[in-house]
Amino acid sequence: MSSNEEAFTTPEAGQLADAVDALFEASLTAVPESGIAALLREIETSTRRLAALGHRLLVEVCERSIPQRVGAGSPVRYLEETLLLSHADAVARVKAAKQLGTWHDVGGQALDAVLAHTAKAQAAGEISADHARVIAKITDRIPNGVSREDREAAEQILVELARSATPDDLPKAGERIIAHLDPDGTLTDDTDRARMRGVVLGRQRADGMSPIKGEITPMLRALLDPVLAKLARPGMCNPDDPQSPWTADDSVTREQVEEAAARDNRSVAQRNHDALQAFLRPEMGPDNLGSHRGLPVSAIFTMSVAELDQAAGVVTTASGGTVSIPEALKLAEKALPVLALFDHQGMPLHLGRGKRLANAAQRLALIAAERGCTRPGCNAPATLAAVHHITEWAEGGTTDIENLTLACDHCHALVSDGPGGWRTVKLGGDSDFPGRTGWIAPTHINPTGIPRVNLRHHSKELITQARSRIRAREERDALRHRRWLATRAHAPVAAAF
């Protein structure tokens, strides 16, 4: 490559560099908080669009065989050498370009991107590279037997959902979409998952440590999550703290755990390790786990009567995971079933109590209805959430199911009447989500003061909303096209001479 080729740049690239330089030189001290948020959003949109532009450039790199001409051998190696990227980053970029880039056939004809809806949304700055990666992972798991039309519809739903949700919201929706595409398990089933299961203990090293890796089935995950929710919580089973509670019975008070948690500096991975070690001790075991947040330490599944009749699809656990209904029914054969009645919006009917603390029945009803912390954007499952009074008990609020919701400890601490506090309300019948808990964010997050609900634990509703927005978008596009045709029909025709 000549020096002229290496130095070549476009005027647009120079303008981009000048704009970035101007932002660096600008003073931000006088910018209000709302302006900072607006600037962050604008930069994020531009960053997303630049990632899509990177796909175009990688298509050029590959189709011109540039790596082979300069001796790099492969696009991944070319990126590593040219941009000084890590191998993992280079691989991810090349993979993204293959799925989202516009490639050409031997005749130079442009081909549709593998994930055409995803590519279009990213090019518009509506979704991020992380959104695109998650969508690609989900669509890769769709069975090959699914038709092209259904596969494209699934991608379109995920993209529409990504426009108003975080990448962390997508996997659960993806699980439900895959379950819908293959409700009977004829394309992928628990046999396939059982074939992939396995836990491997590596050879013990000289320092005494042993690596562990593997994949566990949804059933094992459902059984393991409640154990970790209790024994791996901050303060529990800490080998570095002589005062840390190690027993699982209910003699351990909340105050003891909170005091130990304040001294706990372990990572989540370290707490999980210590919890498994405690669980496997001879004096522990499943029969001695006591209770966690007022309920037995066990897997809790929520399913409707219709799902029970169909015996197909997936159910959600209290810890936020999913298990196929046939597997859940196997576990339920020796379990204690609980029947709860809900209204048409999926909210429990009245269940009152004259004391401040909610009882086990109320907590079970909240787990079935809300499935996790209700603050928008929070992914804490029900096993990590406490029962919160929407109208505080001290302010006259009752311990009735209509005034109760689930909130994790972090989100619960955000509720206050101060200027930076969050507030909770029960949404009325005129709302899109009647009976749900609405959270009103501080003004620097949501200046409108409009209550928002958390749909992260309700993938079915997320998908329904996405489909509704897709239909509305298609109707708007069709209306604009009809208006355009009408203007063309009435346009004067130039005479030819």
C-alpha positions in Angstrom: 0.0 0.0 0.0 1.4 3.4 -0.9 1.8 6.3 1.5 -0.9 8.2 -0.4 -3.4 5.4 0.2 -2.5 5.3 3.9 -3.0 9.0 4.3 -6.2 9.2 2.3 -9.3 10.4 4.1 -12.6 11.9 3.1 -13.8 15.4 3.8 -16.6 14.0 5.8 -14.2 12.2 8.1 -12.3 15.4 8.6 -15.6 17.2 9.5 -16.3 14.4 12.0 -12.8 14.8 13.6 -13.4 18.6 13.8 -16.8 18.1 15.5 -15.2 15.8 18.1 -12.4 18.3 18.7 -15.0 21.0 19.2 -16.8 18.9 21.8 -13.6 18.3 23.7 -12.8 22.0 23.7 -16.3 23.1 24.7 -16.9 24.0 28.4 -19.6 21.8 30.0 -19.8 23.6 33.4 -22.6 25.9 32.3 -24.6 23.1 30.7 -27.7 22.2 32.8 -28.4 18.6 33.8 -31.1 18.2 31.1 -28.5 19.4 28.6 -26.0 16.9 29.7 -28.5 14.1 29.3 -29.5 15.4 25.8 -25.8 15.6 24.8 -25.2 12.0 26.0 -28.2 10.8 24.0 -27.0 12.6 20.8 -23.5 11.2 21.2 -24.9 7.7 21.8 -27.0 7.9 18.6 -23.9 9.0 16.6 -21.8 6.2 18.2 -24.4 3.6 17.1 -24.5 5.0 13.6 -20.7 4.9 13.4 -20.8 1.2 14.4 -23.1 0.6 11.4 -20.7 2.6 9.2 -17.9 0.3 10.4 -19.8 -2.7 9.0 -19.8 -1.0 5.5 -16.0 -0.5 5.8 -15.5 -4.1 6.8 -17.5 -5.2 3.8 -15.1 -3.2 1.6 -12.1 -4.8 3.4 -13.4 -8.3 2.8 -14.8 -7.9 -0.7 -11.6 -6.2 -2.0 -9.5 -8.9 -0.4 -7.4 -6.3 1.4 -6.2 -8.6 4.2 -4.7 -11.0 1.6 -3.1 -8.2 -0.4 -1.3 -6.7 2.6 -0.3 -10.1 4.1 -2.6 -10.2 7.1 -4.3 -13.3 5.8 -7.8 -12.7 7.4 -10.1 -9.8 8.2 -9.7 -10.5 12.0 -5.9 -10.4 11.7 -6.1 -7.2 9.6 -8.2 -5.5 12.3 -5.8 -6.6 15.0 -2.8 -5.2 13.1 -4.4 -2.0 11.7 -6.5 -0.9 14.7 -4.6 -2.6 17.5 -7.7 -4.4 18.6 -7.8 -7.5 20.8 -8.6 -10.8 19.1 -12.0 -11.0 20.8 -13.0 -7.5 19.7 -11.8 -8.1 16.1 -13.7 -11.4 15.9 -16.9 -9.7 17.2 -16.6 -6.9 14.7 -16.2 -9.2 11.8 -19.1 -11.4 12.9 -21.3 -8.3 13.3 -20.3 -7.1 9.8 -21.2 -10.5 8.3 -24.7 -10.4 9.9 -25.4 -6.7 9.6 -23.4 -5.5 6.6 -24.7 -5.1 3.0 -22.7 -7.6 0.9 -22.7 -8.1 -2.9 -22.9 -11.1 -5.2 -20.3 -11.8 -7.9 -22.2 -9.5 -10.3 -22.0 -6.6 -7.8 -25.7 -6.8 -6.8 -26.4 -5.7 -3.2 -27.7 -8.5 -1.0 -30.0 -8.0 2.0 -28.3 -8.2 5.3 -28.7 -11.4 7.2 -30.4 -9.4 10.0 -32.0 -6.7 7.8 -34.3 -5.2 10.5 -31.4 -5.0 13.0 -29.1 -3.5 10.5 -31.6 -0.8 9.5 -32.3 0.1 13.2 -28.6 0.4 14.0 -27.9 2.5 11.0 -30.6 4.9 12.2 -29.0 5.0 15.7 -32.1 3.5 17.3 -30.3 0.4 18.8 -26.7 -0.2 20.0 -24.1 -2.7 19.0 -24.9 -4.5 22.3 -28.6 -4.7 21.2 -27.5 -6.1 17.8 -25.2 -8.7 19.4 -28.0 -10.0 21.7 -30.5 -10.1 18.9 -28.0 -12.1 16.8 -27.4 -14.5 19.7 -31.2 -15.1 20.1 -31.8 -15.6 16.4 -28.9 -18.0 16.2 -30.8 -20.2 18.7 -34.0 -20.3 16.6 -34.2 -23.9 15.3 -33.4 -24.4 11.6 -36.8 -26.0 11.1 -38.5 -22.6 11.6 -39.7 -20.9 8.4 -37.9 -17.9 7.0 -41.1 -15.8 7.5 -41.3 -16.7 11.2 -37.6 -16.1 11.7 -37.9 -12.7 10.2 -41.0 -11.8 12.3 -39.1 -12.9 15.4 -36.2 -10.6 14.5 -38.6 -7.7 13.8 -40.2 -8.1 17.2 -36.8 -8.1 19.0 -35.7 -5.0 17.1 -38.9 -3.2 17.9 -38.5 -4.1 21.6 -34.8 -3.0 21.5 -35.9 0.5 20.4 -37.4 1.1 23.9 -35.6 -1.4 26.1 -32.0 -2.3 27.2 -30.1 -5.3 25.8 -30.7 -7.0 29.2 -34.4 -7.0 28.5 -34.1 -9.0 25.3 -33.1 -12.6 26.4 -36.3 -13.3 28.3 -38.4 -12.1 25.3 -36.2 -14.3 23.1 -36.9 -17.3 25.3 -40.7 -16.7 24.9 -40.4 -16.2 21.2 -38.5 -19.4 20.7 -41.0 -21.2 22.9 -43.8 -19.8 20.7 -42.0 -20.9 17.5 -41.5 -24.4 18.9 -44.3 -24.9 21.5 -44.3 -28.7 21.3 -40.6 -29.2 21.5 -40.5 -31.0 18.2 -37.7 -28.8 16.9 -35.7 -28.3 20.1 -36.7 -30.0 23.4 -35.4 -31.0 26.8 -33.6 -34.0 25.2 -31.4 -31.6 23.3 -30.7 -29.6 26.5 -30.0 -32.8 28.4 -27.5 -33.8 25.8 -25.6 -30.6 26.3 -25.6 -30.7 30.1 -22.4 -31.3 32.0 -20.1 -29.9 34.7 -16.4 -30.5 34.3 -13.9 -30.2 37.1 -10.5 -29.4 35.7 -7.2 -30.8 37.0 -6.1 -29.4 40.4 -3.3 -26.9 39.9 -0.1 -26.6 42.0 -1.7 -23.8 44.0 -4.6 -26.1 45.0 -7.2 -24.4 42.9 -9.4 -26.3 40.4 -11.2 -24.8 37.3 -14.8 -25.6 36.7 -16.9 -25.1 33.6 -20.0 -26.6 32.1 -23.7 -26.0 31.2 -26.6 -26.8 33.4 -30.2 -27.6 32.5 -33.1 -25.2 33.3 -34.3 -27.6 36.0 -30.9 -27.6 37.8 -30.8 -23.8 37.5 -34.3 -23.6 39.0 -33.3 -25.7 42.0 -29.9 -24.0 42.5 -31.1 -20.4 42.3 -33.1 -20.4 45.6 -30.1 -21.9 47.4 -27.8 -19.2 46.2 -30.5 -16.5 46.8 -30.3 -17.4 50.5 -26.8 -18.6 51.1 -25.0 -16.3 48.7 -26.6 -13.1 49.8 -24.1 -10.5 51.2 -23.1 -11.4 54.8 -23.9 -15.1 54.6 -21.4 -17.9 54.7 -18.3 -15.6 54.7 -15.2 -17.6 55.7 -13.3 -14.4 56.3 -15.8 -13.2 59.0 -16.1 -15.2 62.2 -19.4 -13.5 63.0 -21.0 -14.3 59.6 -24.1 -16.6 59.8 -23.4 -20.1 58.4 -26.5 -21.9 59.6 -29.6 -21.9 57.3 -32.3 -22.2 59.9 -34.5 -19.3 60.9 -32.7 -18.5 64.1 -30.5 -16.1 62.2 -32.0 -12.6 62.5 -32.2 -10.0 59.8 -30.0 -7.7 61.9 -27.2 -10.3 62.0 -27.2 -10.7 58.3 -27.3 -6.9 57.7 -24.4 -6.3 60.1 -22.3 -9.0 58.4 -23.2 -7.7 54.9 -21.8 -4.3 55.9 -18.4 -6.1 56.4 -18.7 -8.3 53.3 -16.3 -7.3 50.5 -16.6 -10.5 48.5 -17.5 -10.5 44.8 -20.7 -12.3 43.6 -18.6 -15.2 42.3 -16.9 -15.6 45.6 -20.2 -15.5 47.5 -21.6 -18.2 45.1 -18.5 -20.3 45.8 -18.9 -20.0 49.6 -22.6 -20.7 49.4 -22.1 -24.0 47.5 -19.4 -24.9 50.0 -21.8 -24.2 52.9 -24.6 -26.1 51.2 -22.5 -29.2 50.8 -21.4 -29.3 54.4 -22.8 -32.4 56.2 -24.9 -30.4 58.6 -26.6 -28.4 55.9 -28.4 -30.0 53.0 -31.8 -29.2 51.4 -33.8 -30.1 54.5 -32.1 -27.5 56.7 -32.3 -24.4 54.5 -35.1 -22.8 56.5 -36.9 -19.9 54.8 -35.9 -16.9 52.6 -37.9 -13.7 52.8 -40.7 -15.6 54.5 -41.0 -18.5 52.1 -39.4 -22.0 52.0 -36.1 -22.1 50.1 -37.4 -23.9 47.0 -38.1 -23.4 43.3 -41.4 -21.5 42.7 -43.1 -21.8 39.3 -45.9 -19.6 38.0 -48.2 -20.9 35.3 -51.7 -20.2 34.1 -54.5 -22.8 33.8 -54.3 -22.5 30.0 -50.5 -23.2 30.1 -51.2 -26.2 32.4 -53.8 -27.6 30.0 -51.5 -27.2 27.0 -48.4 -28.5 28.8 -46.2 -26.6 26.3 -44.0 -23.5 26.4 -42.0 -22.2 29.4 -42.8 -20.9 32.9 -40.9 -18.3 34.9 -39.3 -19.1 38.3 -39.2 -16.7 41.2 -35.5 -16.3 40.6 -36.1 -15.0 37.1 -35.2 -18.1 35.1 -37.3 -20.2 32.7 -38.1 -23.9 32.7 -40.2 -25.8 30.1 -43.6 -26.7 31.4 -43.1 -30.4 31.0 -40.0 -30.2 33.2 -41.8 -28.0 35.7 -44.7 -30.5 35.9 -42.2 -33.3 36.7 -40.9 -31.3 39.7 -44.5 -30.3 40.7 -45.5 -34.0 41.1 -44.1 -34.0 44.6 -44.7 -30.4 45.4 -47.4 -28.4 47.2 -49.6 -26.6 44.6 -51.0 -23.1 45.4 -54.0 -21.8 43.5 -54.2 -18.0 43.1 -57.0 -16.0 41.3 -56.1 -13.0 39.2 -58.1 -10.4 37.2 -57.9 -9.9 33.5 -54.8 -7.7 33.8 -52.9 -10.5 35.7 -53.1 -8.8 39.1 -54.2 -10.7 42.2 -57.6 -10.1 43.7 -58.0 -8.7 47.2 -55.9 -10.4 49.9 -55.7 -8.3 53.1 -53.8 -8.4 56.4 -54.1 -6.3 59.5 -50.4 -6.3 60.3 -47.4 -4.4 58.9 -45.6 -7.4 57.5 -47.0 -9.3 54.5 -47.7 -13.0 55.0 -46.5 -15.9 52.9 -49.7 -16.1 50.9 -49.5 -12.4 49.9 -45.8 -12.8 48.9 -46.7 -15.9 46.8 -49.4 -13.8 45.0 -46.9 -11.0 44.3 -44.4 -13.4 43.0 -46.9 -14.9 40.6 -48.1 -11.4 39.4 -45.0 -9.3 39.4 -42.1 -11.9 39.3 -39.5 -9.4 40.4 -38.7 -5.9 41.5 -41.2 -3.5 39.9 -38.9 -0.4 39.4 -38.4 0.2 35.7 -35.2 -1.3 34.4 -34.5 -3.4 37.4 -33.8 -7.1 36.7 -33.8 -8.3 40.3 -36.0 -11.5 40.5 -38.6 -12.1 43.2 -36.1 -14.1 45.3 -34.1 -10.9 45.8 -37.0 -8.6 46.4 -38.9 -7.5 49.6 -42.6 -6.6 49.9 -43.0 -2.8 49.8 -46.0 -0.7 50.8 -47.0 1.6 48.0 -48.5 3.9 50.5 -46.2 3.5 53.5 -47.6 1.8 56.6 -46.5 4.8 58.7 -48.6 7.0 56.5 -51.8 4.9 56.9 -51.1 2.4 54.1 -52.7 -1.0 54.6 -51.1 -4.4 54.2 -53.6 -5.4 51.5 -52.5 -6.9 48.2 -53.7 -3.8 46.4 -51.1 -1.7 48.4 -48.2 -4.1 48.1 -45.5 -4.6 45.5 -42.1 -6.2 45.2 -38.9 -4.1 45.4 -35.3 -5.2 45.8 -33.3 -3.7 48.6 -31.5 -1.3 46.4 -34.6 0.1 44.7 -36.5 0.1 48.0 -33.9 2.5 49.4 -34.5 4.9 46.5 -38.1 5.6 47.6 -38.4 8.9 49.4 -40.2 12.2 49.2 -36.9 14.1 48.7 -36.0 15.9 45.4 -33.9 12.9 44.2 -36.3 10.2 45.4 -38.5 7.8 43.6 -42.3 7.5 44.3 -44.6 4.5 43.8 -48.3 4.6 42.9 -50.9 2.1 42.0 -52.1 2.7 38.4 -55.8 3.1 37.8 -58.3 1.5 35.4 -57.6 4.2 32.7 -53.9 3.2 32.5 -52.4 0.8 29.9 -51.4 -1.4 32.9 -54.3 -1.2 35.5 -53.5 -2.5 38.9 -49.7 -2.4 38.3 -47.2 -0.5 40.3 -46.0 2.7 38.7 -42.7 4.3 39.6 -42.3 8.0 39.3 -38.6 8.8 38.6 -36.9 12.0 39.8 -37.1 15.0 37.4 -33.6 14.6 36.2 -34.5 11.2 34.8 -38.1 11.7 33.8 -39.2 15.4 33.8 -42.8 14.5 32.8 -43.5 12.8 36.1 -45.5 10.1 34.3 -45.4 6.8 36.2 -43.7 3.9 34.4 -43.9 0.2 34.9 -41.2 -2.5 34.8 -41.9 -5.0 32.0 -38.5 -6.7 32.2 -40.1 -9.7 34.0 -43.1 -9.8 31.7 -41.7 -10.8 28.3 -45.1 -11.7 26.9 -46.3 -8.1 27.4 -43.1 -6.7 25.9 -43.6 -8.8 22.8 -47.3 -7.7 22.6 -46.2 -4.1 22.8 -43.6 -4.6 20.2 -46.1 -6.1 17.8 -48.5 -3.3 18.4 -45.8 -0.7 17.6 -44.8 -2.7 14.4 -48.4 -2.6 13.2 -48.7 1.2 14.0 -45.4 1.8 12.1 -46.5 -0.2 9.1 -49.9 1.7 9.1 -48.1 5.0 9.2 -45.8 4.0 6.3 -48.7 2.8 4.3 -50.6 6.0 4.9 -47.6 8.1 3.8 -47.2 6.0 0.7 -50.9 6.4 -0.2 -50.5 10.2 0.2 -47.4 10.2 -2.0 -49.3 8.3 -4.7 -52.2 10.7 -4.5 -49.9 13.7 -5.0 -48.2 11.9 -8.0 -51.6 11.3 -9.5 -52.5 15.0 -9.5 -49.1 16.2 -10.5 -49.0 17.9 -13.9 -47.5 15.9 -16.7 -44.8 17.7 -18.8 -45.4 17.7 -22.5 -42.8 16.3 -24.7 -41.6 18.3 -27.7 
